[in-house]
Amino acid sequence: MANRSEPKASKRLSMRVDDLPGIGKGRAAALRRLDIYTVTDLLRHTPMRYEKEAAEGIIADLPTDGKTVGSARGQVVACRWVPSMGYGKKGRFEATLRDDSDQVGGRTLMLVWFNAGYLREKIMPGLMLRVQGKAKMFGDYPQMVSAKWEVLDEVDAPEASTERLRPVYPATERFSSVKIEQLLDTVLPWALPMVTDPLPEDLLQHHNMPALAEALRMMHRPEDLDEPKAARRRLAFNELLLLQLGIAMRAAEVERMFVAPALNHSEAIDQHIRSRFPFELTDTQSAAVLEIAKDLSQDKPMNRMLQGDVGAGKTVVALYAMLMAVADRKQAALMAPTELLAEQHHLSISRTLEGSNVRVALLTGNQRDDLDAVASGEADLVVGTHALLSESVKFNDLAVVVIDEQHRFGVMQRATLRQSAEADEKGRERMPHTLVMTATPIPRTLSLTLLGDLDNTTLTGLPPGRTPIQNRVVGPEQADEVYRYMRTRLERGEQAYVVVPAIDAAGGSGGGSGENAKTLKSVNALAKTLQQKFLDGYTVGTVHGRLKRETRQKVMEKFREGEIDVLVATTVIEVGVDVPNATVMVIEHAERFGLAQLHQLRGRVGRGDHGRRSLCVFIAEPTTDDALSRMDAIASTNDGFKVAELDLQIRGMGEILGTKQSGLPPMKQARIPEDIELLQLAKRDARGIVADDPELRAAEHANLRKVLMLQYGSALGLVDVG
């Protein structure tokens, strides 16, 4: 006779949970809120913890020492709500449970739950319950306080349970953990035999890992606490290996299908480029330059990330790479995330190359006068924003692309710029060398996860003369004191920044809208208040994203020249602004900013070699644990790499990866940085597999390729750029 719990139609792991017996529209909707749409999703919905469930006995045999967990079942014969004196909503809910284990009317167990008035709607006489908890004698009867309970179907009640580990699942009010457990009880027997393992058996044996079906059984129905640990390791390895395979396959494809110009590099070229810089490169900058020059000298497209802390001198290294292209009579482009940053790069590069024959063009949404010069090759270096990606921009011979602040650009945008060149005579698509430059250090563990095929160059240390920044986190009630202290620094001839989240009282520029925005300090209002209340006699300027380019440039030039003492701004000054005399920064509503963003903003001070100590004050009113953690983290260190690791711990890998934006599915089992050794193992295996079988066409890799394409197929072309 067929099991009535099994679906009548052909059972498939891809079948929707709506089609499972007993799952109506309401239950299906509740499961969808848990991201459970198919049987496969249900299998991947693993427990968040396990509880030891005592073996079930009769009430008479319950231990009553108040320390030992026991379990029993019976029928509710009475219940009542006893309110506390003077408290309408507080009190205790009592129920009397009786079983029929002997011939003298059964045994009785008293159940008590404090401040659980909702149970009046859940537990009532006549229900069959199974309860678990610690009992002790109270008068003539055993009593169990705050027992775990479940309702049993009188006709179809489960048999008495033996001692076991009970899985506790992420659940909703409409679909409890118990219901998920019961649903899996009906699904696991027929679904697990259908699970096909994508990993070769010899690989599993080599790593001492269970087969996928067994790992899922161990997660959902473990026999001891060691089984879920071994199962999670296997499932996490699955996730990491698939991602690393996608990255390795994409890297192999780039090597096979693309070619980049091999640029000339010699001691004469090196000396000529260095002579353009107004200072000597540091040891780490020189090492980075040589590493990048070696890549640029080959026809394999460079795919390198240059990272370093704020002020480490990345722009100079990037400019060296671009000048190598110019020295070989080719073009280079630098793409920045904002117009302000593009303008700052254009200005600083133009100053550095003043008097040379190198022509530097600027292309932004508002500045497109140099289109013809770019197309003809007359423009050697092109600085711009995402406007560089538009179809109207044609390069004559683009050899090097530098992408600044890589985390600001969508992966599709970066891929578009990289693949803008035409195919060569052998049919290989020409691709410029790419240098991804970030001033927000990416945690090593995270870059290994997502940026596995990006070569990494890291600049350490700061230029000579820089002093560490002092950090203070204060509450809003200390704001007046902060601004009075700022005035004493201005009296010494120093300058200051003040950063707020909104442009005006309406909450523009990321400040939100509606009622909440009205409570935010804004650029225009705060500038007026500071001028009138604290900074009489000093010049207060403002800058934000709504200003025209010419206006922004004038304001920034005045601040740079010392004509403006205090600059009140939104986060448009987050990167690219370099005013050595600015030694104080105040960030209002600091709890609203991300940790990496706070570190970037802080990096606008402490840039001079004058020896004066710079200060960053975070005015914050954190109301969540995450916000408190961010404030503690930003105050604890100036090291951007430590900040990045702390950010990873606070937000988690999924948040930082931004899977919705990157097209990558979220990882359910892998945890970074805890699983760093497993990640390294997956990376080595992936590279070995792809080296032997670049497209996973071998018979033993058929299932692996199928699963990989299903999960990462749409993102494969994008992973290598971010």
PyMOL commands that set and color helices and strands:
alter all, ss='L'
color gray80, all
select helices_A, chain A and resi 17-19+25-32+39-44+59-61+117-121+177-194+201-206+212-220+226-257+267-274+283-296+314-327+339-352+371-376+386-389+406-408+411-418+444-450+476-490+515-518+523-533+549-560+571-573+590-592+595-602+625-636+640-651+653-657+659-662+676-692+699-719
alter helices_A, ss='H'
color red, helices_A
select strands_A, chain A and resi 49-53+56-57+65-83+91-98+108-114+128-138+141-145+148-152+164-168+258-259+303-308+331-335+360-363+381-384+398-404+429-430+433-438+455-459+470-474+495-499+540-543+566-569+582-587+615-619
alter strands_A, ss='S'
color yellow, strands_A
deselect
rebuild
show_as cartoon
